[in-house]
Amino acid sequence: MDTKKLNMVSLGPGDIDLITIKALKALKSSDAICVPTKSKDHSFQKSLTHKIVTKLMKEHNFQKPIIAVYTPMHFHQEDWQYQVDVLYKGFKQYNSLSFVTLGDSAIYSTVYYLLDIIKEQEPKLYEKSEVIAGVTSFSQASAKVKKPLCLGDSRFEIVPLLDKEVPVTTVYMRPKIGMDTDILKERGKIYTFENMNYQEESITTSKIVKVKKYMTLFIDFFQKD
């Protein structure tokens, strides 16, 4: 797996014009595209993901082999292992693969279940993998009705409609320069992102002591069992 490349590509909320340029480049540069399907016979008749991928290929004038990945919504370890095994099998024929997911991979996506397995079984492939972010459904919903998700000093929450307590990831934004971070109480694992995607970008796998840059973001990631 030393020379293999895996892209985990977010397709956005269904409108092919909302796929990012980076995601489109990844699909175009991959040798094949792995597309999830909930059909046991590996057909794509009910697959929204397949419809998006085929529309993208037609719209942007490229063709790639498509590998069907049976993806039942059971949330069982053996199902994720099966999907990873499909990727491994694909790498016997191709050097680069893209696995696609609806919306944004950071939000309730299969992607990280698969990456956890790959990290343990094929660490070199994990190191050469890339997750490509996408537009979320709630971001587009906000834009459609011209209503902000947060503005001024308001906050924004994602609440799963479940009858139980769940782990929480917290995003801290808009800190003041010079602010001490001791007010941030770590519940999981805090990462610090400074000047992301700009010059002097820095990602620290801990909470920095004092805010030095305006474009600073803290994420307290929940701890997986």
CYANA upper distance limits for C-alpha pairs under 8 A (distance plus 0.5 A):
  1 MET  CA     91 PHE  CA      8.37
  1 MET  CA    122 GLU  CA      7.86
  1 MET  CA    124 LYS  CA      7.14
  1 MET  CA    125 LEU  CA      6.19
  2 ASP  CA    124 LYS  CA      6.50
  2 ASP  CA    125 LEU  CA      7.08
  3 THR  CA     95 ASN  CA      7.46
  4 LYS  CA     91 PHE  CA      7.59
  4 LYS  CA     95 ASN  CA      5.42
  4 LYS  CA     96 SER  CA      6.19
  4 LYS  CA    125 LEU  CA      6.95
  4 LYS  CA    128 LYS  CA      7.78
  5 LYS  CA     95 ASN  CA      6.93
  5 LYS  CA     96 SER  CA      5.10
  5 LYS  CA     97 LEU  CA      6.94
  5 LYS  CA    125 LEU  CA      7.36
  5 LYS  CA    128 LYS  CA      6.12
  5 LYS  CA    129 SER  CA      6.36
  6 LEU  CA     96 SER  CA      6.35
  6 LEU  CA     97 LEU  CA      5.60
  6 LEU  CA     98 SER  CA      6.37
  6 LEU  CA     99 PHE  CA      8.03
  6 LEU  CA    125 LEU  CA      7.77
  6 LEU  CA    128 LYS  CA      7.20
  6 LEU  CA    129 SER  CA      5.03
  6 LEU  CA    130 GLU  CA      6.91
  7 ASN  CA     26 ALA  CA      7.42
  7 ASN  CA     96 SER  CA      8.37
  7 ASN  CA     97 LEU  CA      6.74
  7 ASN  CA     98 SER  CA      5.03
  7 ASN  CA     99 PHE  CA      6.67
  7 ASN  CA    129 SER  CA      6.20
  7 ASN  CA    130 GLU  CA      5.46
  7 ASN  CA    131 VAL  CA      6.53
  7 ASN  CA    132 ILE  CA      7.68
  8 MET  CA     98 SER  CA      6.34
  8 MET  CA     99 PHE  CA      5.47
  8 MET  CA    100 VAL  CA      6.50
  8 MET  CA    101 THR  CA      8.02
  8 MET  CA    105 SER  CA      8.21
  8 MET  CA    111 VAL  CA      7.27
  8 MET  CA    129 SER  CA      7.96
  8 MET  CA    130 GLU  CA      6.54
  8 MET  CA    131 VAL  CA      5.15
  8 MET  CA    132 ILE  CA      6.50
  9 VAL  CA     23 ALA  CA      6.33
  9 VAL  CA     26 ALA  CA      8.03
  9 VAL  CA     27 LEU  CA      8.35
  9 VAL  CA     98 SER  CA      6.87
  9 VAL  CA     99 PHE  CA      6.47
  9 VAL  CA    100 VAL  CA      5.22
  9 VAL  CA    101 THR  CA      6.72
  9 VAL  CA    105 SER  CA      7.97
  9 VAL  CA    131 VAL  CA      6.79
  9 VAL  CA    132 ILE  CA      5.53
  9 VAL  CA    133 ALA  CA      7.58
  9 VAL  CA    134 GLY  CA      8.38
 10 SER  CA     19 ILE  CA      8.10
 10 SER  CA     23 ALA  CA      7.33
 10 SER  CA    100 VAL  CA      6.46
 10 SER  CA    101 THR  CA      5.62
 10 SER  CA    102 LEU  CA      6.41
 10 SER  CA    103 GLY  CA      6.38
 10 SER  CA    104 ASP  CA      5.57
 10 SER  CA    105 SER  CA      6.07
 10 SER  CA    131 VAL  CA      8.44
 10 SER  CA    132 ILE  CA      6.39
 10 SER  CA    133 ALA  CA      6.08
 10 SER  CA    134 GLY  CA      5.35
 10 SER  CA    135 VAL  CA      8.34
 11 LEU  CA     16 ILE  CA      8.17
 11 LEU  CA     18 LEU  CA      8.31
 11 LEU  CA     19 ILE  CA      5.88
 11 LEU  CA     20 THR  CA      8.32
 11 LEU  CA     23 ALA  CA      7.81
 11 LEU  CA     49 THR  CA      8.47
 11 LEU  CA     52 ILE  CA      8.26
 11 LEU  CA    100 VAL  CA      7.13
 11 LEU  CA    101 THR  CA      6.45
 11 LEU  CA    102 LEU  CA      5.59
 11 LEU  CA    103 GLY  CA      6.18
 11 LEU  CA    104 ASP  CA      7.57
 11 LEU  CA    134 GLY  CA      6.69
 11 LEU  CA    135 VAL  CA      8.22
 12 GLY  CA     16 ILE  CA      8.22
 12 GLY  CA     18 LEU  CA      6.53
 12 GLY  CA     19 ILE  CA      6.00
 12 GLY  CA    102 LEU  CA      6.11
 12 GLY  CA    103 GLY  CA      4.34
 12 GLY  CA    104 ASP  CA      6.43
 12 GLY  CA    134 GLY  CA      5.62
 12 GLY  CA    135 VAL  CA      5.18
 12 GLY  CA    136 THR  CA      6.50
 12 GLY  CA    137 SER  CA      7.80
 13 PRO  CA     18 LEU  CA      7.92
 13 PRO  CA    102 LEU  CA      6.73
 13 PRO  CA    103 GLY  CA      5.14
 13 PRO  CA    135 VAL  CA      7.10
 13 PRO  CA    136 THR  CA      6.52
 13 PRO  CA    137 SER  CA      5.53
 13 PRO  CA    140 GLN  CA      8.00
 14 GLY  CA     18 LEU  CA      8.18
 14 GLY  CA     48 LEU  CA      8.23
 14 GLY  CA     52 ILE  CA      7.18
 14 GLY  CA    102 LEU  CA      7.77
 14 GLY  CA    103 GLY  CA      8.02
 15 ASP  CA     19 ILE  CA      7.92
 15 ASP  CA     52 ILE  CA      8.21
 16 ILE  CA     52 ILE  CA      6.87
 16 ILE  CA     55 LYS  CA      7.81
 16 ILE  CA     56 LEU  CA      6.87
 18 LEU  CA    135 VAL  CA      7.28
 19 ILE  CA     23 ALA  CA      7.03
 19 ILE  CA     24 LEU  CA      7.39
 19 ILE  CA    134 GLY  CA      7.19
 19 ILE  CA    135 VAL  CA      7.71
 20 THR  CA     24 LEU  CA      6.84
 20 THR  CA    134 GLY  CA      6.99
 20 THR  CA    135 VAL  CA      8.36
 21 ILE  CA     25 LYS  CA      6.65
 22 LYS  CA     26 ALA  CA      6.74
 22 LYS  CA    132 ILE  CA      7.78
 23 ALA  CA     27 LEU  CA      6.84
 23 ALA  CA    132 ILE  CA      6.74
 23 ALA  CA    133 ALA  CA      8.40
 23 ALA  CA    134 GLY  CA      8.42
 24 LEU  CA     28 LYS  CA      6.71
 25 LYS  CA     29 SER  CA      6.59
 26 ALA  CA     30 SER  CA      6.59
 26 ALA  CA     98 SER  CA      7.64
 27 LEU  CA     33 ILE  CA      7.46
 27 LEU  CA     98 SER  CA      6.78
 28 LYS  CA     62 PHE  CA      7.43
 28 LYS  CA     64 LYS  CA      8.32
 30 SER  CA     64 LYS  CA      8.37
 30 SER  CA     96 SER  CA      5.60
 30 SER  CA     97 LEU  CA      5.78
 30 SER  CA     98 SER  CA      6.61
 31 ASP  CA     64 LYS  CA      7.17
 31 ASP  CA     65 PRO  CA      7.89
 31 ASP  CA     94 TYR  CA      6.45
 31 ASP  CA     95 ASN  CA      7.19
 31 ASP  CA     96 SER  CA      5.79
 31 ASP  CA     97 LEU  CA      6.42
 32 ALA  CA     64 LYS  CA      5.86
 32 ALA  CA     65 PRO  CA      5.39
 32 ALA  CA     66 ILE  CA      6.38
 32 ALA  CA     67 ILE  CA      7.60
 32 ALA  CA     94 TYR  CA      7.57
 32 ALA  CA     96 SER  CA      7.47
 32 ALA  CA     97 LEU  CA      5.75
 32 ALA  CA     98 SER  CA      7.10
 33 ILE  CA     64 LYS  CA      7.12
 33 ILE  CA     65 PRO  CA      6.84
 33 ILE  CA     66 ILE  CA      5.48
 33 ILE  CA     67 ILE  CA      6.59
 33 ILE  CA     97 LEU  CA      6.26
 33 ILE  CA     98 SER  CA      5.31
 33 ILE  CA     99 PHE  CA      6.53
 33 ILE  CA    100 VAL  CA      7.86
 34 CYS  CA     66 ILE  CA      6.34
 34 CYS  CA     67 ILE  CA      5.11
 34 CYS  CA     68 ALA  CA      6.48
 34 CYS  CA     69 VAL  CA      6.92
 34 CYS  CA     87 LEU  CA      8.20
 34 CYS  CA     97 LEU  CA      7.44
 34 CYS  CA     98 SER  CA      6.37
 34 CYS  CA     99 PHE  CA      5.10
 34 CYS  CA    100 VAL  CA      6.91
 35 VAL  CA     49 THR  CA      7.27
 35 VAL  CA     50 HIS  CA      6.82
 35 VAL  CA     66 ILE  CA      7.20
 35 VAL  CA     67 ILE  CA      6.57
 35 VAL  CA     68 ALA  CA      5.74
 35 VAL  CA     69 VAL  CA      6.27
 35 VAL  CA     99 PHE  CA      6.78
 35 VAL  CA    100 VAL  CA      6.35
 35 VAL  CA    101 THR  CA      8.39
 36 PRO  CA     47 SER  CA      8.21
 36 PRO  CA     49 THR  CA      7.62
 36 PRO  CA     50 HIS  CA      8.31
 36 PRO  CA     68 ALA  CA      6.50
 36 PRO  CA     69 VAL  CA      5.04
 36 PRO  CA     70 TYR  CA      6.30
 36 PRO  CA     71 THR  CA      6.18
 36 PRO  CA    100 VAL  CA      7.86
 36 PRO  CA    101 THR  CA      8.16
 37 THR  CA     42 HIS  CA      6.86
 37 THR  CA     43 SER  CA      7.57
 37 THR  CA     44 PHE  CA      6.69
 37 THR  CA     46 LYS  CA      8.28
 37 THR  CA     47 SER  CA      6.30
 37 THR  CA     49 THR  CA      8.46
 37 THR  CA     68 ALA  CA      7.09
 37 THR  CA     69 VAL  CA      6.42
 37 THR  CA     70 TYR  CA      5.52
 37 THR  CA     71 THR  CA      6.05
 37 THR  CA     72 PRO  CA      8.33
 38 LYS  CA     42 HIS  CA      8.15
 38 LYS  CA     46 LYS  CA      8.32
 38 LYS  CA     47 SER  CA      7.86
 38 LYS  CA     70 TYR  CA      6.24
 38 LYS  CA     71 THR  CA      5.66
 38 LYS  CA     72 PRO  CA      5.81
 38 LYS  CA     73 MET  CA      8.17
 39 SER  CA     43 SER  CA      6.40
 39 SER  CA     44 PHE  CA      7.67
 39 SER  CA     46 LYS  CA      8.20
 39 SER  CA     70 TYR  CA      7.06
 39 SER  CA     71 THR  CA      8.39
 39 SER  CA     72 PRO  CA      8.43
 40 LYS  CA     70 TYR  CA      6.84
 42 HIS  CA     68 ALA  CA      6.32
 42 HIS  CA     69 VAL  CA      7.57
 42 HIS  CA     70 TYR  CA      6.58
 43 SER  CA     68 ALA  CA      8.15
 44 PHE  CA     50 HIS  CA      6.86
 47 SER  CA     51 LYS  CA      7.06
 48 LEU  CA     52 ILE  CA      6.84
 49 THR  CA     53 VAL  CA      6.79
 49 THR  CA    100 VAL  CA      8.02
 49 THR  CA    101 THR  CA      7.56
 49 THR  CA    102 LEU  CA      6.98
 50 HIS  CA     54 THR  CA      6.60
 51 LYS  CA     55 LYS  CA      6.60
 52 ILE  CA     56 LEU  CA      6.62
 53 VAL  CA     57 MET  CA      6.77
 54 THR  CA     58 LYS  CA      6.73
 55 LYS  CA     59 GLU  CA      6.44
 56 LEU  CA     60 HIS  CA      6.37
 57 MET  CA     61 ASN  CA      6.03
 57 MET  CA     62 PHE  CA      5.47
 57 MET  CA     63 GLN  CA      6.32
 57 MET  CA     64 LYS  CA      8.45
 58 LYS  CA     62 PHE  CA      7.20
 58 LYS  CA     63 GLN  CA      8.40
 67 ILE  CA     90 GLY  CA      8.17
 69 VAL  CA     83 GLN  CA      6.63
 69 VAL  CA     86 VAL  CA      7.20
 70 TYR  CA     83 GLN  CA      7.49
 71 THR  CA     79 ASP  CA      7.62
 71 THR  CA     80 TRP  CA      8.48
 71 THR  CA     83 GLN  CA      7.64
 72 PRO  CA     79 ASP  CA      7.61
 74 HIS  CA     79 ASP  CA      7.97
 75 PHE  CA     79 ASP  CA      7.59
 75 PHE  CA     80 TRP  CA      8.21
 76 HIS  CA     80 TRP  CA      7.27
 77 GLN  CA     81 GLN  CA      6.66
 78 GLU  CA     82 TYR  CA      6.60
 79 ASP  CA     83 GLN  CA      6.93
 80 TRP  CA     84 VAL  CA      6.76
 80 TRP  CA    110 THR  CA      8.50
 80 TRP  CA    113 TYR  CA      7.13
 80 TRP  CA    114 LEU  CA      6.44
 81 GLN  CA     85 ASP  CA      6.61
 81 GLN  CA    114 LEU  CA      7.81
 81 GLN  CA    117 ILE  CA      7.67
 82 TYR  CA     86 VAL  CA      6.84
 83 GLN  CA     87 LEU  CA      7.05
 83 GLN  CA    114 LEU  CA      7.93
 84 VAL  CA     88 TYR  CA      6.81
 84 VAL  CA    114 LEU  CA      6.60
 84 VAL  CA    117 ILE  CA      8.02
 84 VAL  CA    118 ILE  CA      7.74
 85 ASP  CA     89 LYS  CA      6.63
 86 VAL  CA     90 GLY  CA      6.71
 87 LEU  CA     91 PHE  CA      6.81
 87 LEU  CA     97 LEU  CA      8.39
 88 TYR  CA     92 LYS  CA      7.27
 89 LYS  CA     93 GLN  CA      7.90
 90 GLY  CA     94 TYR  CA      6.55
 90 GLY  CA     97 LEU  CA      8.15
 91 PHE  CA     95 ASN  CA      6.37
 91 PHE  CA     96 SER  CA      7.69
 91 PHE  CA     97 LEU  CA      7.93
101 THR  CA    105 SER  CA      7.06
101 THR  CA    109 SER  CA      7.61
101 THR  CA    110 THR  CA      8.27
101 THR  CA    111 VAL  CA      8.02
103 GLY  CA    107 ILE  CA      8.18
103 GLY  CA    134 GLY  CA      6.59
103 GLY  CA    135 VAL  CA      6.47
103 GLY  CA    136 THR  CA      5.49
103 GLY  CA    137 SER  CA      6.74
104 ASP  CA    109 SER  CA      8.06
104 ASP  CA    133 ALA  CA      6.11
104 ASP  CA    134 GLY  CA      4.87
104 ASP  CA    135 VAL  CA      6.23
104 ASP  CA    136 THR  CA      5.86
105 SER  CA    109 SER  CA      5.70
105 SER  CA    110 THR  CA      8.27
105 SER  CA    111 VAL  CA      6.85
105 SER  CA    112 TYR  CA      8.47
105 SER  CA    131 VAL  CA      7.92
105 SER  CA    132 ILE  CA      8.00
105 SER  CA    133 ALA  CA      6.67
105 SER  CA    134 GLY  CA      7.52
106 ALA  CA    133 ALA  CA      7.81
107 ILE  CA    136 THR  CA      8.44
110 THR  CA    114 LEU  CA      7.07
111 VAL  CA    115 LEU  CA      6.74
112 TYR  CA    116 ASP  CA      6.51
113 TYR  CA    117 ILE  CA      7.21
114 LEU  CA    118 ILE  CA      6.78
115 LEU  CA    119 LYS  CA      6.38
115 LEU  CA    126 TYR  CA      7.36
116 ASP  CA    120 GLU  CA      7.07
117 ILE  CA    121 GLN  CA      6.67
118 ILE  CA    122 GLU  CA      5.62
118 ILE  CA    123 PRO  CA      7.03
118 ILE  CA    125 LEU  CA      7.68
118 ILE  CA    126 TYR  CA      6.38
119 LYS  CA    123 PRO  CA      5.18
119 LYS  CA    124 LYS  CA      8.44
119 LYS  CA    125 LEU  CA      8.12
119 LYS  CA    126 TYR  CA      5.60
119 LYS  CA    127 GLU  CA      8.39
122 GLU  CA    126 TYR  CA      6.85
123 PRO  CA    127 GLU  CA      6.70
124 LYS  CA    128 LYS  CA      6.94
125 LEU  CA    129 SER  CA      6.63
135 VAL  CA    139 SER  CA      7.18
135 VAL  CA    140 GLN  CA      7.76
136 THR  CA    140 GLN  CA      6.99
137 SER  CA    141 ALA  CA      6.58
138 PHE  CA    142 SER  CA      6.56
139 SER  CA    143 ALA  CA      6.92
139 SER  CA    149 LEU  CA      8.29
140 GLN  CA    144 LYS  CA      6.62
141 ALA  CA    145 VAL  CA      7.11
142 SER  CA    146 LYS  CA      6.39
142 SER  CA    147 LYS  CA      5.69
142 SER  CA    148 PRO  CA      6.42
142 SER  CA    149 LEU  CA      6.95
143 ALA  CA    147 LYS  CA      7.04
143 ALA  CA    148 PRO  CA      8.10
149 LEU  CA    155 ARG  CA      8.43
149 LEU  CA    156 PHE  CA      6.63
150 CYS  CA    154 SER  CA      5.84
150 CYS  CA    155 ARG  CA      6.00
150 CYS  CA    156 PHE  CA      6.17
151 LEU  CA    155 ARG  CA      8.09
167 PRO  CA    222 PHE  CA      6.34
167 PRO  CA    223 GLN  CA      8.03
168 VAL  CA    221 PHE  CA      7.90
168 VAL  CA    222 PHE  CA      5.92
169 THR  CA    188 GLY  CA      8.18
169 THR  CA    219 ILE  CA      7.61
169 THR  CA    220 ASP  CA      6.02
169 THR  CA    221 PHE  CA      5.13
169 THR  CA    222 PHE  CA      5.37
170 THR  CA    219 ILE  CA      6.26
170 THR  CA    220 ASP  CA      5.58
170 THR  CA    221 PHE  CA      7.17
171 VAL  CA    217 LEU  CA      7.84
171 VAL  CA    218 PHE  CA      6.34
171 VAL  CA    219 ILE  CA      4.99
171 VAL  CA    220 ASP  CA      6.87
172 TYR  CA    217 LEU  CA      6.51
172 TYR  CA    218 PHE  CA      5.46
172 TYR  CA    219 ILE  CA      6.66
173 MET  CA    216 THR  CA      7.55
173 MET  CA    217 LEU  CA      5.76
173 MET  CA    218 PHE  CA      7.19
174 ARG  CA    214 TYR  CA      7.94
174 ARG  CA    215 MET  CA      8.16
174 ARG  CA    216 THR  CA      7.76
174 ARG  CA    217 LEU  CA      7.95
175 PRO  CA    179 MET  CA      7.41
175 PRO  CA    211 VAL  CA      7.69
175 PRO  CA    214 TYR  CA      7.58
175 PRO  CA    216 THR  CA      7.46
175 PRO  CA    217 LEU  CA      8.38
176 LYS  CA    211 VAL  CA      7.48
176 LYS  CA    214 TYR  CA      7.38
177 ILE  CA    210 LYS  CA      8.46
177 ILE  CA    211 VAL  CA      5.65
177 ILE  CA    212 LYS  CA      5.90
177 ILE  CA    213 LYS  CA      6.51
177 ILE  CA    214 TYR  CA      6.48
178 GLY  CA    210 LYS  CA      6.36
178 GLY  CA    211 VAL  CA      5.57
178 GLY  CA    212 LYS  CA      6.47
179 MET  CA    210 LYS  CA      6.14
179 MET  CA    211 VAL  CA      5.84
180 ASP  CA    209 VAL  CA      6.54
180 ASP  CA    210 LYS  CA      5.14
180 ASP  CA    211 VAL  CA      7.13
181 THR  CA    207 LYS  CA      7.82
181 THR  CA    208 ILE  CA      7.48
181 THR  CA    209 VAL  CA      6.04
181 THR  CA    210 LYS  CA      6.32
181 THR  CA    211 VAL  CA      7.79
182 ASP  CA    209 VAL  CA      7.76
186 GLU  CA    190 ILE  CA      6.91
186 GLU  CA    220 ASP  CA      7.07
187 ARG  CA    220 ASP  CA      7.41
187 ARG  CA    222 PHE  CA      7.77
188 GLY  CA    220 ASP  CA      6.25
188 GLY  CA    221 PHE  CA      5.95
188 GLY  CA    222 PHE  CA      5.27
188 GLY  CA    223 GLN  CA      5.80
189 LYS  CA    206 SER  CA      7.75
189 LYS  CA    219 ILE  CA      8.44
189 LYS  CA    220 ASP  CA      5.73
189 LYS  CA    221 PHE  CA      5.70
189 LYS  CA    222 PHE  CA      7.21
189 LYS  CA    223 GLN  CA      7.46
190 ILE  CA    205 THR  CA      7.36
190 ILE  CA    206 SER  CA      5.84
190 ILE  CA    207 LYS  CA      6.14
190 ILE  CA    218 PHE  CA      7.07
190 ILE  CA    219 ILE  CA      5.91
190 ILE  CA    220 ASP  CA      4.53
190 ILE  CA    221 PHE  CA      6.62
191 TYR  CA    203 ILE  CA      7.65
191 TYR  CA    204 THR  CA      6.21
191 TYR  CA    205 THR  CA      5.13
191 TYR  CA    206 SER  CA      5.33
191 TYR  CA    207 LYS  CA      6.41
191 TYR  CA    218 PHE  CA      6.24
191 TYR  CA    219 ILE  CA      5.90
191 TYR  CA    220 ASP  CA      6.96
191 TYR  CA    221 PHE  CA      8.24
192 THR  CA    202 SER  CA      8.43
192 THR  CA    203 ILE  CA      6.19
192 THR  CA    204 THR  CA      5.49
192 THR  CA    205 THR  CA      6.99
192 THR  CA    206 SER  CA      6.74
192 THR  CA    207 LYS  CA      6.23
192 THR  CA    208 ILE  CA      7.14
192 THR  CA    216 THR  CA      7.63
192 THR  CA    217 LEU  CA      6.43
192 THR  CA    218 PHE  CA      5.21
192 THR  CA    219 ILE  CA      7.22
193 PHE  CA    201 GLU  CA      8.12
193 PHE  CA    202 SER  CA      6.44
193 PHE  CA    203 ILE  CA      5.15
193 PHE  CA    204 THR  CA      7.02
193 PHE  CA    216 THR  CA      6.17
193 PHE  CA    217 LEU  CA      5.52
193 PHE  CA    218 PHE  CA      6.72
194 GLU  CA    200 GLU  CA      8.40
194 GLU  CA    201 GLU  CA      6.15
194 GLU  CA    202 SER  CA      5.55
194 GLU  CA    203 ILE  CA      6.85
194 GLU  CA    213 LYS  CA      7.26
194 GLU  CA    215 MET  CA      6.31
194 GLU  CA    216 THR  CA      4.99
194 GLU  CA    217 LEU  CA      6.93
195 ASN  CA    199 GLN  CA      7.28
195 ASN  CA    200 GLU  CA      6.87
195 ASN  CA    201 GLU  CA      5.14
195 ASN  CA    202 SER  CA      7.12
195 ASN  CA    213 LYS  CA      7.88
195 ASN  CA    215 MET  CA      5.70
195 ASN  CA    216 THR  CA      6.95
196 MET  CA    201 GLU  CA      5.52
196 MET  CA    202 SER  CA      7.40
196 MET  CA    203 ILE  CA      8.42
196 MET  CA    215 MET  CA      8.02
197 ASN  CA    201 GLU  CA      6.72
204 THR  CA    208 ILE  CA      7.98
207 LYS  CA    218 PHE  CA      7.98
211 VAL  CA    216 THR  CA      7.74
